[in-house]
Amino acid sequence: MKKTWKRALTVSLFGAVALSLTACGGSKKTAQKEAANVTTDGKPTITFMAPSYYGTDLKNEHSDEVTKKYEDYTGTHVDWHWENNDTYKEKIGLTLMDKDNMPMIVTGKGDSLTANVVEAAKKGAFWDLSEFLKDTDSYPNLSKADGRVLKAMTVDGKVIGIYRAREIGRYGFSYRTDWAEAVGITEDPKTAEDVYDMLYKFTYNDPDGDGKDDTVGLEMTKYVGPIDIIQTWFGCGNEWVEQDGKMVPVHQTQEYLEALKWIKKMYDDGLIRKDWATVDSGTFADACKKGEAGAFIDVMDGAKRIWRYYERNDVKSVTDPSKFASMTLVGPMNGKTLATSGFNGYYLITKAGAKSEEDVKKCLHFLDKMCDDEMMALADYGLEGITYDFDDAGEVVLRNDLDIQQGPSMGLNQGICYIPKLASTVPALKKEEPTLAQEEAYVRNEKVAIYNPALGYLANSGVNAEVGTDIEQIIDDARTQYICGQIDEKGLDAAAKQWLDRGGDRLVKEINELYQQDTSK
């Protein structure tokens, strides 16, 4: 398998080098003429702005080898403009105002288009990529982009960005396997009632066997993500839901109230810690790691990390001390779970930087080639013999003897869309049991994950840009207060009215206008 992959890489490199490519424009006024020409080895140059997390992007020992590999494979030279991650969002705003120094590709951050990006798009700052992404011959990877996710990249009917994919089915329910065995639970929970029964036994049936009343069922902090996930179990949707041909915010549904009543019952019955709403969200997962809580509702990779913590810290199973404790990653409950937006970050191709369709094509060519197995392996695993080796089965085994910021390929993954898949399959990474369990949960989750149907409309909403964050906090605060018994249903109604009065009524009106205008729904 190892030799087969290497032969494929050699052939692909030969094919890429043989490409006859013309140049893209440069990013700075003083460098535009130089960037417009091909380099001495015949490769065109594209300019690419991306966040830097450690300041070592493609600057480490052996990074020159990585650069040569990706440039030869893609047939492209990249002039990277690395910007500090801590101030990156502010830098985007400044960059979009400086047309003379505009990179061809600008990386956006987060799981939604920001207000300044939408404003720039409405003024025509970015190329419409809709037709380009239909070209399956030129862009065999990018053309497989998920249409649901592309809606969030759409402004005034134009696809103005390519997303960096993430798992849609990332969220779900998990629990400590040995605790379930200790309290006599033999099957995974399938309903909210099953979950309540498990959490009750984790709280009151001494699952750790120490004879003390020192456990709670569910890990909770002031991070409200678990509440969002639980709400989907009751059918109220993901932020918004379609009902009777209209877009409705979930807090206006009966199912939302049913979910909050269920969570409040957990709180009242002591199945979550009483001070959860004041616990620092940075400590989320600590209670499970320390053996204080037995269930975890959040991302599947979070549950995997808890499992690995048990292994690395010699936490033994309470039912079989010859084994480590482990987590069971269930995922959906009541046949539902929360979907992510399907992306985290995105790429904009600017008209000030990429001045012609040919420039756009060179940018898309690079982004598409970087989604091939060979390039994902280079970015995510590094170099054979330096950061990884192959085992007898031809799978990648990471060495893990370098800190992440010291790797030769550090930063290269900032140029990968991860479309249509999130990891290289040839070569494939050797995976331990926790990772395999995580991936199986992803598959289960994605089939039933509840997507936010208004995501694309929110990106185009001027009202959402104006008041969305502020009024969302009103609802988050109210549901926390309701769960903790500080307000009753009348208090929830008062918060919902406040939400309307502060712009929610205008938001609902605008979202529904956009929904009715959407001919692709």
Summary of the structure (lengths in Angstrom):
residues: 521
radius of gyration: 25.0
end to end distance: 43.9
largest distance: 75.9
contacts: 1727
relative contact order: 0.16
helix: 46%
strand: 16%
